[in-house]
Amino acid sequence: MLNTALAAAEAYGLPRSAVLVFDEHETNPYPDLRSWRVLLSQGEGEFERVCDPTTTIAAYFTTSGTSGLPKAAMISHSYLIAQAAVHCEKTSALPYSVRRLTHGPPFHGFSTPIVPSSIRSNYPIYVMRRFNETNFISCIARFQVTETYMPPAVLMSLPRSPLCTTENMQTLKQIWVGGAAASLKSRLPLYEKLSPDAQINMVWGLTEVGWVTAGIWPEKLLDDSVGRPLPGFSISTAATDSDSPTPDEPGRLGELIVHAPFPMLGYLDNPAATAATFDAASGGFKTGDIGCVNNGKVVVVDRIKDLIKVRGWQVSPAEVELALHQHPDIIDAAVISVLTATTGVGAASSAHASTAGTDALQQQLAKAGMALSEAGTSPVSTGTDDTVAGVEATEAMEAVEAARAYVVARAGCGLTPRRVRGFVGELLARYKIPAEIVFVDAIPRNSAGKIKRGDVRAWERTRFPAGEDEAAP
């Protein structure tokens, strides 16, 4: 990392004297570079105050935004202060002493507020260099940690560790999970290791606006929502295409629009992307996420750009990935869209199926997405294999969109595509079952635990589906 930073500094004309080395764990290999500790020898002084914290840039956060291209979001002082304030709980309102543990990258929007808020509130906080399962669990037990933060990948892998026992996890009271979706079902295994009064809080947010929703003590989220809007935030929904009516009503799916107290000031040197990101009518931030608001809680289905249309039916990769993670022999999984040649339906039939499927799916997700135990929910009927929404298929061969799952299986488990599909078929409607299964060694993820879907899509022409009864390596 240091060599990369030096190359970047040279490319932009930054002198080496401006580069400080964090040499706490490793020796500084360059005698001409100063240690970060020189910052501690400058004495004390008043904080530099800005005239308008709302419009003054404090940081640049990198993000792909909703278009998928790298951008630098201009973050104001007020944004950072407001986000930290959310984490400065009143100690008197909590029935436990706050002691925090974090392993997330501090430059990521999910982690940024945690350390400043802890210092401001005088809460002890322990910071890990990077996540290590053994060290993480050891720190919880050793330091009697009561609050921690993690991505869904850690949430789902942690209960499988032999060290994750009730005894080691008994002090935890609140866990915040963010960065990707995590259903109630995926949270239950970890709940079994926690004390009865502990709660796992889902978090939904974006770099451009920060944390937007979360579970808030003492309300335990026992559904598939991501909690309620945090103070100062409000959520609305908008149609995802010009032909649909505005769906801004309870339980109706649409693109989630965030109205934040201090959103980003825009993308650096990218006015076009900035203009496209904010809603012209309301000024709200267009998240690119499909979801709904019901009874004050927010349900996020998936990213608009990631949705897969299978024979006219919309399939959420995140939902399929969560189902795959329930299998005891599946360590990790990623689902993408691929084109495959198959016997398909005629153009008119496809159009009809698309309309019928979208409406039915909206109704299903608006109900089932809120509570697993809610009565009256049932899977959408997909018809027979050669029928889509009651329209008979023609025999013409055509390239159609299908779901492909890349699966990391436990070594020697003997898992096959047939068994994977059979398992997923017990949890999801038939049209959501991946058409293709590819076994891989690992799923590429970024430092925040998000799947690097661009890297996964690059595998399409180099990694191919396994045979129905071909066991995972």
C-alpha positions in Angstrom: 0.0 0.0 0.0 2.8 2.4 0.8 4.5 2.0 -2.6 1.1 2.6 -4.3 0.6 5.8 -2.2 4.1 7.0 -3.1 3.4 6.4 -6.8 0.2 8.3 -6.6 1.8 11.2 -4.7 4.5 11.4 -7.4 2.0 11.4 -10.2 0.1 14.3 -8.7 3.2 16.3 -7.7 2.9 15.7 -3.9 6.4 15.9 -2.3 7.6 12.9 -0.3 7.8 15.2 2.8 3.9 15.3 2.7 3.7 11.5 3.0 3.6 10.1 6.6 4.1 6.4 7.4 1.9 4.6 9.9 4.7 2.4 11.3 3.1 0.9 14.4 3.2 -2.7 13.2 5.8 -2.6 10.4 9.2 -0.9 10.1 9.3 2.2 7.9 11.4 1.1 4.9 12.2 4.6 3.7 14.5 6.7 6.0 13.4 9.9 4.2 9.8 9.4 5.1 8.5 10.6 8.5 6.5 8.6 10.9 2.9 9.6 11.6 4.0 10.3 15.2 5.3 13.7 14.1 1.7 14.8 14.3 1.7 14.2 18.0 4.6 16.6 18.6 2.9 19.8 17.4 1.4 20.8 20.7 -2.2 21.6 21.2 -4.4 24.3 19.6 -7.9 25.2 18.8 -9.7 23.4 16.1 -9.8 25.2 12.8 -13.3 26.5 12.3 -15.0 26.9 9.0 -17.5 29.6 8.1 -20.1 27.3 6.8 -19.8 23.6 7.7 -22.7 22.7 5.5 -21.0 23.8 2.3 -17.3 23.3 3.2 -15.7 20.0 1.9 -14.2 17.9 4.7 -13.4 14.7 2.8 -13.7 12.9 -0.5 -15.3 9.5 -0.3 -14.8 7.2 -3.3 -18.0 5.5 -4.6 -19.3 3.8 -7.7 -22.6 5.6 -7.2 -25.6 4.3 -9.2 -23.9 4.3 -12.5 -21.1 1.9 -11.6 -18.2 4.2 -12.5 -15.7 5.4 -9.9 -16.4 8.9 -8.5 -15.3 11.1 -5.6 -18.2 12.2 -3.4 -17.6 15.6 -1.8 -18.5 15.3 1.9 -19.2 18.3 4.1 -18.3 18.8 7.7 -22.0 18.8 8.6 -22.4 15.4 7.0 -19.7 13.9 9.2 -20.9 15.6 12.4 -24.5 14.5 11.8 -23.5 10.9 11.1 -21.4 10.7 14.2 -24.2 12.2 16.3 -26.4 9.3 15.5 -23.9 7.0 17.3 -23.7 9.1 20.4 -26.4 7.3 22.3 -27.5 8.6 25.7 -25.8 6.1 28.1 -28.7 6.4 30.5 -31.1 5.0 27.8 -29.1 1.8 27.5 -29.1 -1.0 30.1 -25.5 -1.8 29.6 -22.1 -0.1 29.4 -20.9 0.7 25.8 -17.7 -0.9 24.7 -17.2 -1.1 21.0 -15.1 -3.2 18.6 -14.7 -2.4 14.9 -12.7 -4.0 12.1 -14.1 -2.1 9.1 -12.1 0.2 6.9 -12.3 3.7 8.5 -12.6 5.3 5.0 -15.8 3.5 4.2 -19.1 5.3 4.9 -20.4 2.4 7.1 -17.4 2.8 9.5 -16.6 6.5 9.3 -18.9 7.6 12.2 -17.9 4.9 14.7 -14.5 6.1 16.0 -15.4 9.9 16.2 -18.7 9.2 18.0 -16.9 6.9 20.5 -14.3 9.5 21.3 -17.0 12.2 21.6 -19.1 10.0 23.9 -16.1 8.7 25.9 -16.9 5.1 24.9 -14.0 2.6 24.9 -13.4 1.4 21.3 -11.1 -1.3 20.1 -9.9 -1.1 16.5 -8.7 -4.2 14.6 -6.3 -3.8 11.6 -8.4 -6.2 9.6 -11.0 -8.9 10.2 -9.7 -12.2 11.5 -12.3 -14.6 12.9 -10.3 -16.0 15.8 -9.0 -12.6 16.9 -12.4 -11.0 16.5 -14.1 -13.5 18.8 -11.2 -13.3 21.2 -11.5 -9.5 21.4 -15.2 -9.7 22.2 -14.6 -12.1 25.1 -11.4 -10.4 26.4 -12.6 -6.8 26.3 -16.2 -7.6 27.2 -17.4 -5.9 24.0 -21.1 -4.9 24.0 -21.4 -3.3 20.5 -19.8 -4.2 17.1 -20.3 -3.8 13.4 -19.9 -6.3 10.5 -20.9 -7.0 6.9 -23.3 -9.8 6.0 -20.4 -12.2 5.0 -19.1 -12.1 8.6 -22.6 -12.3 10.0 -23.2 -15.6 8.2 -19.8 -17.2 8.7 -19.4 -16.4 12.4 -21.9 -18.9 13.8 -20.0 -21.7 12.0 -16.9 -21.1 14.0 -16.3 -23.4 16.9 -15.1 -20.4 18.9 -18.5 -18.6 18.5 -20.0 -19.9 21.7 -22.7 -18.4 23.9 -20.0 -18.0 26.6 -17.7 -16.0 24.2 -20.5 -13.9 22.8 -22.6 -13.3 25.9 -21.5 -9.6 26.4 -22.7 -8.5 23.0 -25.9 -6.4 23.1 -26.0 -4.7 19.7 -24.6 -5.7 16.3 -25.0 -3.5 13.3 -24.9 -5.2 9.9 -24.4 -3.1 6.7 -23.0 -3.1 3.2 -25.4 -5.7 1.7 -28.7 -7.5 2.4 -29.1 -9.9 5.2 -32.5 -11.5 5.8 -33.9 -12.5 9.1 -33.3 -16.1 8.3 -29.6 -15.4 7.8 -29.4 -13.7 11.2 -31.0 -16.5 13.2 -27.9 -18.7 13.5 -26.0 -15.9 15.2 -29.0 -15.0 17.4 -28.7 -18.5 18.8 -25.2 -17.6 20.1 -26.2 -14.3 21.7 -27.9 -13.4 25.0 -31.7 -13.1 24.8 -31.7 -9.3 25.1 -29.2 -8.8 22.3 -30.3 -7.5 18.9 -28.9 -7.5 15.4 -29.6 -4.2 13.7 -29.7 -3.9 9.9 -28.3 -0.8 8.4 -29.1 0.7 5.0 -27.1 3.7 3.7 -25.0 5.0 0.8 -21.8 6.9 0.6 -23.6 10.0 -0.7 -25.9 10.3 2.2 -24.5 8.1 5.0 -26.5 5.9 7.3 -30.1 6.3 6.4 -32.0 3.6 8.3 -31.2 1.2 11.1 -32.7 -0.9 13.9 -32.9 1.3 17.0 -32.8 0.0 20.6 -34.9 -1.4 22.0 -36.9 -2.4 18.9 -35.6 -5.8 17.7 -36.0 -6.3 14.0 -37.7 -9.7 13.5 -38.5 -9.1 9.8 -36.6 -8.6 6.5 -36.6 -4.8 6.8 -33.6 -2.5 7.3 -35.2 -0.6 10.1 -36.6 2.9 10.3 -35.3 6.2 8.9 -32.8 7.8 11.3 -33.4 11.3 12.7 -33.5 13.9 10.0 -34.1 11.4 7.1 -37.2 10.6 5.2 -37.8 8.1 2.4 -40.0 8.2 -0.7 -40.4 5.9 -3.7 -40.5 6.7 -7.4 -41.4 4.8 -10.5 -38.5 3.0 -12.2 -39.7 3.9 -15.7 -41.8 6.6 -17.4 -44.6 4.2 -18.2 -45.3 3.3 -14.6 -47.5 5.3 -12.1 -45.7 6.9 -9.2 -45.6 4.2 -6.6 -45.2 6.4 -3.5 -47.6 4.6 -1.3 -47.2 2.1 1.6 -45.9 -1.3 0.4 -45.5 -0.3 -3.2 -42.2 -1.1 -4.8 -40.2 1.6 -6.5 -36.8 3.3 -6.5 -36.0 4.5 -3.0 -35.4 8.3 -2.8 -33.6 9.6 0.3 -34.1 13.0 1.7 -31.1 13.6 3.9 -30.2 16.5 6.2 -26.7 16.8 4.8 -26.2 14.9 1.5 -22.9 15.0 -0.4 -22.2 18.3 -2.1 -21.8 16.5 -5.4 -19.3 14.4 -7.3 -15.9 16.0 -7.8 -15.5 17.4 -11.4 -18.6 15.5 -12.5 -21.6 17.8 -12.7 -23.5 15.5 -15.1 -23.4 12.6 -12.7 -24.4 14.9 -9.8 -27.4 16.2 -11.7 -28.5 12.7 -12.7 -28.3 11.5 -9.1 -30.6 14.0 -7.5 -34.3 14.1 -8.2 -35.1 17.3 -10.1 -38.6 17.7 -8.4 -37.9 16.9 -4.8 -34.1 17.3 -4.5 -33.9 13.8 -3.0 -31.0 11.4 -3.6 -31.9 8.7 -6.1 -30.4 5.6 -4.6 -30.7 3.1 -7.4 -32.2 0.6 -4.9 -35.6 -1.0 -5.4 -37.7 -1.2 -2.3 -40.7 0.0 -0.4 -41.8 1.6 2.9 -44.4 -0.2 5.0 -45.5 0.7 8.5 -42.5 3.1 8.9 -40.0 0.4 8.0 -37.9 0.2 4.8 -37.5 -2.9 2.8 -34.7 -3.0 0.2 -35.0 -5.6 -2.6 -31.9 -5.1 -4.7 -30.0 -2.7 -6.9 -31.9 -1.7 -10.1 -28.9 -2.4 -12.2 -28.4 -5.9 -10.7 -32.0 -7.2 -11.2 -32.3 -10.2 -13.5 -35.3 -10.6 -15.7 -36.0 -14.4 -16.1 -38.8 -15.0 -18.6 -40.4 -11.7 -17.7 -40.0 -12.2 -13.9 -37.6 -10.0 -11.9 -35.1 -11.9 -9.8 -33.0 -10.3 -7.1 -29.5 -11.6 -7.0 -29.3 -10.7 -3.3 -32.3 -12.8 -2.5 -30.9 -15.8 -4.3 -27.5 -15.3 -2.6 -29.1 -15.3 0.8 -30.9 -18.6 0.0 -27.6 -20.2 -1.1 -25.9 -19.1 2.1 -28.5 -21.1 4.1 -26.9 -24.4 2.8 -24.5 -25.7 5.4 -21.9 -26.7 2.7 -21.9 -23.3 0.9 -19.3 -20.9 2.2 -20.0 -18.0 -0.2 -22.0 -17.2 -3.3 -22.5 -14.6 -6.0 -25.3 -14.4 -8.6 -25.2 -12.6 -11.9 -27.2 -12.4 -15.1 -26.0 -14.3 -18.2 -27.4 -14.8 -21.7 -28.1 -18.4 -22.6 -29.5 -20.0 -25.7 -32.7 -21.9 -24.9 -36.2 -22.6 -26.1 -37.9 -19.3 -25.4 -41.3 -17.6 -25.7 -42.3 -15.4 -28.6 -41.9 -11.7 -28.4 -45.6 -11.1 -27.7 -45.6 -13.7 -25.0 -42.5 -12.3 -23.4 -44.0 -8.8 -23.2 -47.2 -10.1 -21.6 -45.2 -12.2 -19.1 -43.1 -9.2 -18.1 -46.1 -7.1 -17.2 -47.9 -9.8 -15.3 -44.7 -10.9 -13.6 -43.7 -7.5 -12.4 -47.1 -6.7 -10.9 -47.3 -10.1 -9.1 -43.7 -9.8 -7.8 -44.4 -6.3 -6.5 -47.4 -7.6 -4.5 -45.4 -10.6 -3.2 -42.4 -8.6 -2.0 -44.4 -5.9 -0.5 -46.0 -8.5 1.8 -43.4 -11.2 2.2 -40.5 -8.7 2.5 -41.7 -7.2 5.8 -42.2 -10.3 8.0 -41.6 -13.9 7.5 -44.5 -14.8 9.8 -47.0 -12.5 8.3 -50.1 -14.4 7.3 -51.5 -14.4 3.8 -48.2 -14.4 1.9 -47.7 -17.1 -0.7 -45.2 -17.6 -3.5 -46.0 -16.4 -7.0 -47.1 -19.2 -9.3 -44.6 -19.5 -12.2 -46.6 -22.0 -14.3 -45.1 -25.1 -15.9 -41.7 -25.2 -17.4 -43.0 -24.4 -20.9 -45.4 -21.7 -19.7 -44.8 -18.1 -18.5 -47.7 -16.4 -16.8 -50.2 -18.6 -18.6 -48.7 -18.0 -22.0 -47.5 -21.0 -23.9 -44.0 -21.0 -25.3 -42.9 -21.4 -28.9 -40.1 -23.7 -29.9 -37.9 -21.0 -31.4 -34.4 -20.9 -30.0 -33.3 -17.5 -28.6 -30.8 -15.9 -26.3 -32.6 -15.3 -22.9 -31.5 -13.8 -19.6 -30.8 -16.3 -16.9 -29.3 -16.4 -13.4 -25.9 -17.9 -12.9 -24.6 -18.7 -9.4 -20.9 -18.8 -8.5 -20.6 -21.0 -5.4 -17.8 -21.6 -2.9 -18.4 -25.1 -1.4 -16.7 -26.7 1.6 -13.9 -28.9 0.4 -14.9 -32.6 0.0 -18.6 -32.0 0.6 -19.6 -33.6 -2.7 -22.0 -30.8 -3.5 -23.5 -30.9 -7.0 -25.5 -28.4 -9.1 -28.5 -30.7 -8.8 -28.4 -30.6 -5.0 -27.8 -26.8 -5.0 -30.9 -26.2 -7.1 -33.0 -28.7 -5.1 -32.0 -26.9 -1.9 -32.8 -23.4 -3.3 -36.1 -24.7 -4.8 -37.3 -25.4 -1.2 -36.8 -21.7 -0.3 -37.6 -19.7 -3.4 -40.1 -19.7 -6.3 -39.0 -21.8 -9.2 -38.2 -19.0 -11.6 -35.6 -17.7 -9.0 -33.6 -21.0 -9.1 -30.2 -20.3 -10.8 -30.1 -21.9 -14.3 -26.4 -22.4 -14.0 -24.0 -23.3 -11.1 -20.3 -22.6 -11.3 -18.0 -23.8 -8.5 -15.2 -21.4 -7.6 -12.5 -21.1 -5.0 -13.5 -17.6 -3.7 -15.9 -14.7 -4.3 -14.2 -11.3 -4.9 -15.3 -8.8 -2.2 -14.1 -5.3 -1.4 -12.9 -4.1 2.0 -16.4 -3.5 3.2 -17.5 -7.0 2.3 -19.5 -6.1 -0.9 -19.3 -8.5 -3.8 -17.2 -7.0 -6.7 -19.8 -7.9 -9.3 -17.7 -6.4 -12.1 -15.0 -9.0 -11.3 -17.6 -11.7 -11.2 -19.1 -10.8 -14.5 -15.6 -10.9 -16.1 -15.7 -14.7 -15.3 -18.5 -15.3 -17.8 -16.3 -16.4 -20.6 -13.6 -18.2 -18.6 -15.6 -20.2 -16.0 -18.3 -22.5 -17.1 -21.2 -24.3 -15.4 -20.6 -27.7 -13.8 -22.6 -30.8 -15.0 -25.7 -31.6 -13.1 -24.1 -34.3 -11.0 -20.5 -33.0 -11.1 -19.3 -32.6 -7.6 -17.6 -29.4 -6.4 -13.8 -29.7 -6.2 
